[in-house]
């Protein structure tokens, strides 16, 4: 009986190994890819499609072109929401980031027994549920039993005790923003502290030899080396402002009038109260495009050394 002799072919074996590896990698990637398509890419495409339709979620959708966008931009509520989120984004960058840098530098360079617990305290507000944050904010600014009004009564400050922080169109936006500043500054603090602690020790040693210490070191050495991290935080603040919904809605439901309405609140009202799914989708598209623009701006710049 003649037995067949198998000749080892290294090229064929290598091709088979590559093919098997490609199949294995594809099988590993497929569940994640399917998840992304179902829960991210398809909703984005469907949102764009619905933004050109007149849809109430019941019956057949009707194509109306850009009519949803036209009606939005003549809507006082939408225009107020757009102005508010852009204003919120601007002041978040102007106030929260310098405050976060100040606190991060203080806790990193002036280390004592209090600094480590303070790190947890500053970050605690960031991980607190938005509902609890809103309740605390209302407890502080409530016109009846609020802390600030009671403080005004105790000291006889009528200007403070009679102030309606959440019921005044002039004060409501800034009252909610104050609560958000306390709640959302924790993440930039922790992030900047991590970046500061990653700085080479040679920077500090060389600066000390040149007499650059304390806040001079923070201004002339740290800040230039934290440009890129600060740009990332600025974009995160901007995108978070564009998507803002929970805190203003739970504290004021967007009122009084349109004083604290945001694009997120306007989207919720159009979609879930007025049953205008097409118009709500148009707001979603606008939020998406604005977020994309700011993200592209951030990544288009030259990356600085950190």
DAGI-V333439 format. One record per pair of residues at least 6 apart in sequence whose ideal C-beta (glycine too) atoms are under 7 Angstrom apart, sorted by the first residue. I is the first residue (numbers start at 1). J is the second residue. D is the distance in Angstrom with one decimal. If there is no record, write none. Layout:
# DAGI-V333439
i->{I | I}
j->{J | J}
d->{D | D}
This chain:
# DAGI-V333439
i->{44 | 47 | 47 | 47 | 48 | 50 | 50 | 50 | 51 | 51 | 51 | 51 | 51 | 52 | 52 | 52 | 53 | 53 | 53 | 53 | 53 | 54 | 54 | 54 | 54 | 55 | 55 | 55 | 56 | 56 | 57 | 57 | 68 | 68 | 68 | 69 | 71 | 72 | 72 | 72 | 72 | 73 | 76 | 77 | 77 | 77 | 78 | 80 | 80 | 81 | 81 | 81 | 81 | 81 | 82 | 84 | 84 | 84 | 84 | 85 | 85 | 85 | 85 | 85 | 88 | 88 | 88 | 89 | 89 | 89 | 89 | 91 | 92 | 92 | 93 | 93 | 95 | 96 | 96 | 96 | 96 | 96 | 97 | 97 | 97 | 97 | 99 | 100 | 100 | 100 | 100 | 101 | 103 | 103 | 104 | 104 | 104 | 104 | 105 | 105 | 105 | 107 | 107 | 107 | 107 | 108 | 108 | 108 | 122 | 122 | 123 | 123 | 123 | 125 | 125 | 125 | 126 | 126 | 126 | 126 | 128 | 130 | 130 | 130 | 131 | 133 | 133 | 133 | 134 | 134 | 134 | 137 | 137 | 137 | 138 | 138 | 139 | 139 | 140 | 140 | 140 | 141 | 141 | 141 | 141 | 143 | 143 | 143 | 148 | 148 | 149 | 149 | 151 | 152 | 152 | 152 | 153 | 165 | 165 | 166 | 166 | 166 | 166 | 167 | 169 | 169 | 169 | 172 | 172 | 172 | 172 | 173 | 173 | 176 | 176 | 176 | 176 | 176 | 179 | 180 | 188 | 191 | 191 | 192 | 192 | 195 | 195 | 195 | 196 | 199 | 203 | 204 | 207 | 207 | 207 | 212 | 212 | 225 | 225 | 226 | 227 | 228 | 228 | 228 | 229 | 231 | 231 | 232 | 235 | 235 | 235 | 238 | 239 | 239 | 242 | 242 | 242 | 242 | 243 | 243 | 244 | 244 | 245 | 245 | 245 | 245 | 248 | 248 | 248 | 248 | 249 | 252 | 254 | 254 | 254 | 263 | 263 | 266 | 267 | 267 | 267 | 270 | 270 | 270 | 270 | 271 | 271}
j->{288 | 281 | 284 | 285 | 285 | 277 | 278 | 281 | 68 | 278 | 281 | 282 | 285 | 63 | 64 | 65 | 61 | 62 | 63 | 64 | 278 | 61 | 62 | 64 | 278 | 61 | 277 | 278 | 275 | 277 | 275 | 277 | 278 | 279 | 282 | 282 | 279 | 78 | 279 | 282 | 283 | 79 | 258 | 258 | 261 | 266 | 266 | 258 | 261 | 261 | 262 | 263 | 265 | 266 | 263 | 173 | 260 | 261 | 262 | 241 | 242 | 244 | 262 | 263 | 177 | 241 | 244 | 237 | 238 | 241 | 242 | 177 | 237 | 241 | 234 | 237 | 181 | 181 | 184 | 185 | 188 | 237 | 188 | 230 | 233 | 234 | 185 | 185 | 188 | 189 | 192 | 192 | 122 | 189 | 189 | 192 | 193 | 196 | 196 | 218 | 222 | 115 | 118 | 119 | 193 | 193 | 196 | 197 | 186 | 189 | 186 | 189 | 190 | 182 | 183 | 186 | 183 | 184 | 186 | 187 | 183 | 246 | 247 | 250 | 250 | 179 | 183 | 247 | 247 | 250 | 251 | 176 | 179 | 251 | 166 | 251 | 146 | 147 | 146 | 147 | 148 | 148 | 165 | 166 | 175 | 149 | 164 | 167 | 160 | 165 | 160 | 161 | 160 | 158 | 160 | 161 | 161 | 171 | 175 | 172 | 175 | 251 | 252 | 256 | 256 | 257 | 259 | 252 | 256 | 259 | 260 | 259 | 260 | 247 | 248 | 251 | 252 | 260 | 247 | 247 | 233 | 229 | 233 | 226 | 229 | 226 | 229 | 306 | 222 | 225 | 221 | 217 | 213 | 217 | 221 | 220 | 221 | 305 | 306 | 306 | 304 | 303 | 304 | 306 | 306 | 298 | 301 | 298 | 294 | 295 | 298 | 294 | 291 | 294 | 263 | 287 | 290 | 291 | 264 | 287 | 262 | 264 | 262 | 264 | 265 | 268 | 254 | 260 | 262 | 265 | 265 | 260 | 260 | 261 | 265 | 283 | 287 | 283 | 280 | 283 | 284 | 276 | 279 | 280 | 283 | 277 | 280}
d->{7.0 | 4.8 | 4.9 | 6.0 | 5.9 | 5.8 | 5.4 | 3.8 | 5.8 | 6.3 | 4.2 | 4.1 | 4.8 | 6.1 | 6.8 | 5.9 | 4.1 | 6.3 | 5.9 | 6.6 | 4.7 | 6.8 | 4.6 | 4.8 | 5.3 | 4.4 | 4.2 | 4.6 | 4.6 | 6.3 | 6.2 | 5.3 | 4.9 | 4.8 | 4.1 | 5.3 | 6.5 | 4.6 | 6.4 | 5.8 | 6.6 | 6.9 | 6.4 | 5.4 | 5.8 | 5.5 | 5.3 | 3.9 | 5.4 | 4.7 | 5.0 | 4.7 | 6.6 | 4.5 | 6.3 | 6.6 | 7.0 | 6.4 | 5.6 | 5.1 | 5.3 | 6.0 | 5.3 | 5.4 | 6.5 | 4.3 | 6.3 | 6.3 | 4.4 | 3.7 | 6.9 | 6.6 | 4.2 | 5.8 | 5.0 | 5.4 | 6.1 | 5.9 | 6.6 | 5.0 | 6.2 | 6.4 | 6.1 | 6.1 | 5.8 | 6.5 | 5.8 | 5.3 | 3.5 | 4.7 | 5.7 | 5.8 | 6.4 | 5.1 | 5.0 | 3.8 | 4.5 | 6.1 | 6.6 | 4.9 | 6.7 | 4.8 | 5.9 | 5.9 | 6.3 | 5.5 | 4.9 | 6.2 | 5.1 | 5.1 | 4.2 | 6.9 | 5.3 | 5.8 | 4.8 | 5.3 | 6.6 | 6.5 | 3.2 | 5.0 | 6.9 | 4.1 | 5.7 | 6.7 | 6.2 | 6.6 | 4.8 | 6.4 | 5.7 | 3.6 | 4.9 | 7.0 | 3.6 | 5.4 | 7.0 | 5.8 | 6.6 | 6.7 | 5.9 | 4.8 | 6.2 | 6.4 | 3.8 | 5.2 | 4.9 | 6.0 | 4.5 | 6.1 | 6.2 | 6.9 | 7.0 | 5.2 | 6.6 | 7.0 | 3.1 | 3.2 | 4.7 | 5.1 | 4.2 | 5.3 | 5.8 | 6.5 | 5.6 | 5.8 | 5.4 | 5.6 | 4.2 | 5.6 | 6.1 | 4.5 | 5.1 | 5.6 | 5.3 | 6.3 | 5.2 | 5.3 | 6.4 | 5.4 | 6.6 | 5.6 | 5.1 | 6.8 | 6.6 | 6.8 | 6.7 | 6.1 | 4.9 | 6.0 | 6.3 | 6.7 | 5.7 | 6.9 | 6.9 | 5.0 | 5.3 | 6.0 | 6.6 | 6.5 | 6.1 | 6.5 | 4.4 | 5.7 | 4.1 | 5.2 | 5.5 | 5.7 | 6.9 | 6.8 | 5.5 | 6.2 | 4.1 | 4.8 | 4.7 | 6.2 | 6.5 | 5.3 | 5.4 | 5.6 | 6.0 | 6.2 | 4.8 | 5.7 | 6.3 | 3.1 | 6.0 | 6.8 | 6.3 | 4.5 | 5.6 | 6.4 | 5.4 | 4.6 | 5.5 | 3.9 | 4.4 | 5.8 | 5.5 | 5.8 | 5.0 | 4.2 | 6.1 | 4.6 | 4.6 | 4.1 | 6.5 | 5.7 | 3.2}
